[in-house]
Protein backbone atom coordinates (compact mmCIF):
# COMPACT_ATOMS: atom_id res chain seq x y z
CA UNK A 1 0.00 0.00 0.00
CA UNK A 2 1.43 3.42 -0.92
CA UNK A 3 2.43 5.87 1.78
CA UNK A 4 1.72 9.54 0.99
CA UNK A 5 3.99 12.30 2.28
CA UNK A 6 4.19 15.47 0.14
CA UNK A 7 7.45 16.44 1.87
CA UNK A 8 9.85 18.92 0.31
CA UNK A 9 13.21 17.33 -0.54
CA UNK A 10 16.62 18.43 -1.77
CA UNK A 11 17.49 16.93 -5.15
CA UNK A 12 20.74 16.63 -7.09
CA UNK A 13 20.25 16.47 -10.86
CA UNK A 14 22.41 15.23 -13.73
CA UNK A 15 23.75 18.32 -15.54
CA UNK A 16 23.26 16.78 -18.98
CA UNK A 17 19.88 15.03 -18.71
CA UNK A 18 18.43 17.11 -15.84
CA UNK A 19 17.10 13.86 -14.32
CA UNK A 20 17.37 13.44 -10.54
CA UNK A 21 20.36 11.33 -9.40
CA UNK A 22 19.95 11.58 -5.61
CA UNK A 23 17.84 13.27 -2.98
CA UNK A 24 17.88 14.03 0.73
CA UNK A 25 14.72 13.26 2.69
CA UNK A 26 14.43 13.55 6.46
CA UNK A 27 18.21 13.82 6.85
CA UNK A 28 19.02 10.71 4.80
CA UNK A 29 20.53 10.65 1.31
CA UNK A 30 19.01 8.33 -1.30
CA UNK A 31 20.91 7.53 -4.51
CA UNK A 32 18.72 6.88 -7.52
CA UNK A 33 19.45 3.65 -9.36
CA UNK A 34 16.82 4.07 -12.10
CA UNK A 35 14.14 6.44 -13.31
CA UNK A 36 11.32 3.97 -13.90
CA UNK A 37 8.84 6.46 -15.39
CA UNK A 38 8.48 10.15 -16.14
CA UNK A 39 5.39 12.22 -16.96
CA UNK A 40 4.49 15.92 -17.02
CA UNK A 41 1.33 17.28 -15.37
CA UNK A 42 -0.23 20.41 -16.82
CA UNK A 43 -3.70 19.85 -15.36
CA UNK A 44 -5.83 22.31 -13.41
CA UNK A 45 -5.92 21.82 -9.61
CA UNK A 46 -9.66 22.61 -9.44
CA UNK A 47 -11.42 20.46 -12.06
CA UNK A 48 -14.83 22.11 -11.52
CA UNK A 49 -13.63 25.69 -11.96
CA UNK A 50 -15.79 27.76 -14.32
CA UNK A 51 -12.89 29.69 -15.85
CA UNK A 52 -9.61 27.99 -16.47
CA UNK A 53 -6.73 30.33 -17.14
CA UNK A 54 -3.23 29.34 -18.22
CA UNK A 55 -1.66 30.59 -14.99
CA UNK A 56 -3.88 28.31 -12.91
CA UNK A 57 -2.39 25.18 -14.47
CA UNK A 58 0.02 22.91 -12.68
CA UNK A 59 3.53 22.75 -14.05
CA UNK A 60 4.98 19.58 -12.59
CA UNK A 61 7.34 16.86 -13.77
CA UNK A 62 6.75 13.54 -12.01
CA UNK A 63 9.35 10.79 -11.65
CA UNK A 64 8.87 7.23 -10.41
CA UNK A 65 12.29 6.20 -9.18
CA UNK A 66 14.10 3.16 -7.81
CA UNK A 67 16.80 3.84 -5.23
CA UNK A 68 19.97 1.83 -4.66
CA UNK A 69 18.25 0.48 -1.54
CA UNK A 70 15.52 -1.00 -3.81
CA UNK A 71 12.85 1.46 -2.58
CA UNK A 72 10.38 2.96 -5.05
CA UNK A 73 9.25 6.58 -4.70
CA UNK A 74 7.31 9.10 -6.72
CA UNK A 75 8.76 12.59 -6.62
CA UNK A 76 7.92 15.69 -8.61
CA UNK A 77 9.46 18.99 -9.58
CA UNK A 78 6.93 21.79 -9.17
CA UNK A 79 7.69 24.75 -11.41
CA UNK A 80 5.12 26.97 -9.70
CA UNK A 81 4.71 30.69 -10.30
CA UNK A 82 5.99 31.66 -6.86
CA UNK A 83 8.92 29.26 -6.51
CA UNK A 84 10.32 25.95 -7.66
CA UNK A 85 10.38 22.94 -5.33
CA UNK A 86 11.03 19.20 -5.33
CA UNK A 87 8.42 17.14 -3.47
CA UNK A 88 8.52 13.51 -2.34
CA UNK A 89 4.94 12.59 -3.10
CA UNK A 90 4.68 8.93 -2.19
CA UNK A 91 6.61 5.79 -1.28
CA UNK A 92 5.44 2.68 -3.12
CA UNK A 93 5.85 -0.94 -2.11
Secondary structure, DSSP 8 states (H G I E B T S, - for coil): --EEEEEEEEEEE-TTT--EEEEEETTEEEEEEEEEEEEEE--BS-TT-SS--GGGB--EEEEEEEETTS-EEEEEEEE-SS-EEEEEEEEE-
